[in-house]
Amino acid sequence: MNTSTKSSTATERAELVVVGGGTAGAFAAATAADAGLDVVLLERKSKAEAGQIACGDAIKGKTSFPNVIDLEYLKEESFTNQNIQRALFRNPLEAQELEVTFDSNGTVLDRKRFGEVLLEEAERAGATIEYNTVVSDVLQEGSQITGVRGKQADEPITYTADVTIDAAGTLSILQDKADFTGTTFDTNVQYSQFCSAYREVIEVPEPVEWDDAIVFKPTEELGYLWYFPRSPTEINVGLGFQMTEPPMNLVDVLNRELRSQSIFDGAVVKNKLGAALPTRRPYDSAVAPGYIAVGDAAGHVNPSTGGGITGAASAGYWAAEQAIDAISDGDVGEDAFWEYNHRVMTDFGKRFAAIDLYNIWATGYDVETLAELVASFPGQQLADAISGSGTPSMGLWLKLKTLISTVGHWAELRELYRVRKLAHELSAQYETYPTDRSAFEEWQTERDSIMDDFYSVCEAESKY
């Protein structure tokens, strides 16, 4: 039962404060409240607007969420297309598509309804949700975060807590305000490690032929356009670009793209929204005394596709589990949260870190070179090389065909082969992420040595 109550001093107390009502924040709040903690979730949007987040709304492959909410209810309410069987990669230089089939069906969501259900479930579990609450600062005693302050419906408000979970999204203001001196929390974060994105949900007059696919197309600014069908006639279409590249007018580029295709003639825009997303590896450490960062606030996003829903759900759940134990034990120091770091890094963290190498490698080339390479390389083998999954080997005939078709790009192929080997090596290094902080610096040194090897084989500038 939640015991948090308002007082005339506008200073509130809870065992756990969660800042941000997105996927990670909602799962964290639901998990902790279900375990009996006194939980307050602070959401800057109104209740009517909450759940509305700019993203592609797609989940590739089998969906797996922590079982702390009513998952069947979540699917019934928000999973609008559960028949995504493949990905299509459109080459801007040629009238061709690279097709990669999935081992299991993916899903496209109604993201607003998805977010609303998560908040409903967090409240049902016992969390108090305070809407219209904009957090602007942290409370800190020494190295320990002890709460947050901000405004609630334009009135000053302070929340003190044993643990604060930062689910405030990309480039979280909490991290700007906190002093992480003497902690392991990753402060090697710059805007250039992120991307700017914009998306529209549109209704088209006639069903599209690719309602069983998520569709990608590269842009000149080292980003990509996406078309994710919520239904045969309702499409989430958007684009993003890396902030290392020149600024891009996202709305104009998207409008030109839509006008160039007759299937979008007469389309009606139902919703539009923009956002910033991490396109970097997960934070080396996302914990400090009294504080855990989750989801976008900790770089828990696939740096190639921007996908982060399932990772955010897991991170919120794991963070809450560590907070529950720490509060129960009366110790909310950094060591008490370390297992959270370990779980992230040895789960999706290792994969995202490896994928990040391909993002960095691509910055050394223009989009025309990359598109020519994609056009000449066998589709499934290229997908395997980037994902690190599947069977990367080729038969002799396929090897000969590839050598012929890639004339002029053998140097890039050699680089890509070496990058793939280093990506596997990096993933293996993340598997050895230390189980306690005593070996953390040694782990970082060994990881950075792999990164030095990577930069020695490609033209890209250092990202970190």
N, C-alpha and C positions, 0 to 999 in steps of 0.2 A: 504494500500500500504506500502511495506517495504521501510524504508528510510535509512537503514544501509549502509554505504559506507566505502570502504577501504581508509586509509590515509598513507602517507609516513612514519609516525612514528610507524606503525604497532600496533597502539592502536585503537580499534574499540569500538563503542558505540551502544547499543541496549536497548530497554526497558526490554526485556526478553531474557536471554541466557539459552538454554537447552543443557545440556551436555549428549550426548548419543543418538543414533538414533535407539534404539530398540522400542518395542511396546509402553512402557510408554512415552518415549521421543517424538516419532512421534505423538502420540495422543495429548500430551501437546502442541507441536509446532503447530499442525494443529488447535487446539481449540483456542489458543491465537491469531494466525495470522488471522484466520477467523473473529475474533472479532475486528480486526484492529490494534492489537499491532505490534510493530516493533520487530520481532522475529528472532533470529539466533540460528540454531541448529548445534552443533559441533559434528562431527562424526569422530572417529579415523581411520576408514577404508577408503579405496578408494571407489569411486562410484561403481566400478565393484564388489567389495567385500561386500559392505554394504547390510544388510539384512540377511547375513549368520550368524546364531546363533545356538549354540549347544543346542538343546532341543528335547523333544520327539515329538513335533509337533502335539500333540493331545489336543482336547478340549472336555471334557466330557459333554454330555447333551446339552441343548439348548444354542445356541450361541447368546450372546447379547453384542454388542459393542455400544459405544456412537455414535450418529448419526451426526458426524462432518466430516465424509468422505463418499465417495461413497461406501456404503457397498455391493451393488450388484456387482460392479466392483471387489472389494476385494474378494468376494466369487468366482466369475467366474474365476479369475486369479489364486487363490491359494488354494481353498478348493478342494482337490483332491479326498477325500473319505468322503462323508456326510452320510454314512450308518452304523455308529458305533452304534450298538444296545445293546452291553453287554461288561462286563469285565470278563476275565478269570484269575483266580489266580491258578497257578500251584504249587503243593506241591513237594518240592525236595525229600521228603522221600517216597512218594507213587505215583503210576501212577493214579493220580486223579486230577480233576480240580474243583475249586469252581467257580460257575457261578453266576454273578449278572447282571440282566437286567436293562436297563436304562428306565426312564419314557419318555425320548425324545432322538432322535438320537444325537450322538456326531460326531465329525469331526476330520480328520487327514489332516494336511496342507503340502503344499510345503513351508517350513518355509522361504527359501530365497526369493521366489517370494512374499510371504506374507509381508516380511520386505521391499522389494523394492516398493510394492504398497503403503504401509504406508508412506514411504518417498516421493513418487510421490505426494500423496495426501497432505502431509504437505507443499510441495513446491507449489502445485496448490493453496492452501489456502493463500499463501503469505509469508511463512517462507523462509528465506535464509538458505541454507544448505551448510556448509563448510566441505568438506571431507578432509581426510588426516590431521586431526587436533587432536593432542594428548594433552589433558589438564593435567597439572602436579601440579597445585597449585591454591589456591583461593586468591582473593583480599579481605581484611577485614579491616573495620574501627570500632574499638571497638568490639561489639558483632555482627555487621551487615556484612554479606557477600555482597560485592559490585561488584563481577565479578570473572573472572578466567584468568589464564595465562597458556601458553604452547607453542607448536610449530605447525606451519602449513606448511606442505611440508618442514620440517626441519628448518624453519625460525621462530624466536621468535615472538609471537603474544599475545596481551592482549585484553580482552573484558571486558568492564565495563557495568553494567546493574543494573536496579532497583531490579530485581528479578532473581535469578539463580535457575533453576530446575535441580536437580541432578538425572539424569537417567543413570548414568555411570556404573550401574550394581553391582554385588556382591562385597562386601568389597571395595566400591568406594574410590578412592584415595582422592577425595575431602573431605571426612570425616576424613581422616588421617591428612589433612593439616589444616582444620578449627579448630578454638578454640571455643568450645561450652560452655565454662564456663558462668554461669549465665543464660543459656537457658534450656528449657526442652528437647532438642534433645537427643534421646536415644544413650548413648555411652556405654551401657552395651552389647557390641558386641565382640565376640571372634571367632576365626577361627573354633573352635570345634562346633559351631552352624551352620555349613555349610557342604555341601557334595561336593565331586569331582565326575564328571560324564564324560562319553565318549559315543559317538554314531556314528554309521555308517548307511548310507542309501545304501541298497543292492537290487540288482535285482535278483530274483530267477527264475529258468527255468520254473517252473510250478506254477499255482495259488495255494495259500494256502487255506485251508478249513475255516479259521477263519478271512476272510477279513471283517467281520462285527463286529469284536471284538478288544479291546485292551487287551493285554496279559501281565501278570506280573508273575515273579518268584523270590522268595527271594534268597539272596546270603549270604554267611557265614559272611561277614563283615557288617551285619545289613543294607544292602542296597537291591536293587532289580534289576533284568533284566527286560527290557520291549521289546515288539514286537508290533509296531504300524503300521498297513498296510496303506500306502498311496494309494495303489491299490492292486488288488489280487496278483501282482507279485513284487511290489516295497515296501520294508519294512524298516521302521526306527527301528533299533534295537540298544539298548544301555544298560548301567548299571551305577550305582553310588554306593558310600558308604559314610557313615557318617565319618566325620573327627575325631570323638571320638574313632574310631576303628583303628586297625593296618593298615598301608598302603596296598593298593591292586593294583596289576598290571592290570588295567582295560582292556588293549588291549589283554593281554594273556587270561584272564578269558573269555572275550567275544569270542575270537577265539575258545577256547576249547568248549564253549557252542554251537557255530554254527556247529563245526565239529561233535558234538554228535548227530545231527539231520539230517537225510537223506534229508529232504526237502531243506536244504541249500547246498547240493552238487552242485557244479558248479555255485554258486552264484557269482555275480560280484559286487564289492564295487564301488559305484558311488561317495561317499563323506564320509569324516570322520572328526570329530571335537570333542574337549573336552572343558569343562567349569567347573566352580564352581557355586553352587546354594545354596540359603538359605534353611535350613531345621529347621527353628525356627519360633517363633511367630512374627507378625509384630512389628516394632519398636513402643515403647510406645508413642513416639512423633517423628514425622518426619519433624518438622518445627523449624526454627530459624529465626531471623531477616534477611530478604532478601533472604531466602533459603528454599526450599522444596525438600525433597527426595521422589522418586517414584519408583515403580516396585521393582526389585531385590535390588536396593540400599536402600530400606526401609523394606526388608523382606516380600514383598507382594507375597509370594509363598506358595502354599499348602505344609506344611512340611512333609507330608506323600508321596505324588506323585511327587512333584516338579513342578506341574502345576501352571503356573502364567500368562498366556497370557491374559485372560479376566480381572483378577484383575489388571494387569499392565495397560491395556487400560482404565479402570475406574479411576485408581489412576492418570494417566496422565491428563485425562479430568478434574477431580475434582481439581487437583493442578492448572491447567491453569485457571479455573474459579475463584479460589481464587486470583491468581496473577492478573487477569484482574481487579477485584474489588479493590484490594489493590493499584495497580498502578493508577487507576482512582481516588481513594480517597487520594492519596499522602501519604499513610501510609503503609509501608511494614514491620512493626514490627511483632513480633511473634503472637500477638493477632489477627492480621488481617488474619492469615492463619489457625487459630485454627479450623474453621469449616471443613477444609480438614481432620484433624485428626479424628474429630467426625464422618465424613461420612465413612472413611475407617474402623474404629473400629466397628461401628454399622452395617456395611455391611459384607463384606467377612472377616474382621479382627476377629470378634468374632468366626467365624467357624474355621479359621486357628489356633487361639489360643487354642481352644478346641481340635482340632486334634493333636496339638503338645503334649498334655498330653500322648496320646497313643505312640507317638514316644519315649518320655522319658521313659514311663513304659517299653517298649520293650527292652531298653538298659540293664535292669536288668536280662535278660534271653539270653540263647544262641539260635541260629537259630533252632536247633533240637527241643528244648522244644516248641518254638513258632510254628514250623511246625506241631508237634504232636497235639497241641491245635487246630490249624486250621483244621486238619484232622478230629478231633472228634466232633467239634462244628458245629451245623447247619449253612450252608453257609449264608443264608440271614440274620439270626439273628446276626451272627458275623459281617457282613457288616453293619447292622443297629447299632450295639453297637459302632462301630468305627466311623461311619459317623454321628451318632446322629439323623438319619432320619429314616423314615419308622416305622414299628410296631415292637417293641422289645419284645412283649409278646409272649408266647408259650402256646399251649394247654397242657393238663396234659400228654397225651401220648408222645408228643415231649419232654417234660421236663424229663420224666422217661428215654427215650432213650438217652438223652443227659447226664444224670447222670451216666448211665451205661457206655457209650462210653468214658467219660472223667475221669474214675477212674485213680487216680494218678495225676490229674491236678485240683482237686477241689480248692486247695489253689489259683492257678492262676486265676480260674474262679471267685472266691470271690473277688480277687483283681481287676479283670477286671470290675466286676459289680460296685465296689466302685469307680473305675476310671471313669466309664461312668457317675455316678451320679455327680462326681466332675467336669467332662467336661461340663455337663449341667449347673452346678452352675457357672462355669467360663464363659461360653457363656452369661449367664444372667448378669454377672458382666460387661462384655464388652458392653452389651446393655445400661448400665448406664454411659458409658464414658462421662465425663463432657463436657458441651457445651462451657465452657470457662476454661482458665488455672487455675483459682483460686481454683478449687476443684481437680486439677490434682493429687497432692501428696496424698490426702485422698483416691482417687480412687486407686492409686498404692498400698497403704497400705492394702486396703480391698482385692485387687487382690492377693497380696503377701500372705495374710492370707489363701486364698484358696490353693495357691501353697504349703504352709506349711502343710496343711491337706493332700494334695496329696502325698508329700514326706513321710508323716508318714505311708502311707499304702503300699508303694512299696519300692523296693530295689535300685532304680535308684539314681545316684548322681545328685546333683543340676546342672541345666543347665545354670542358670542365676545368 
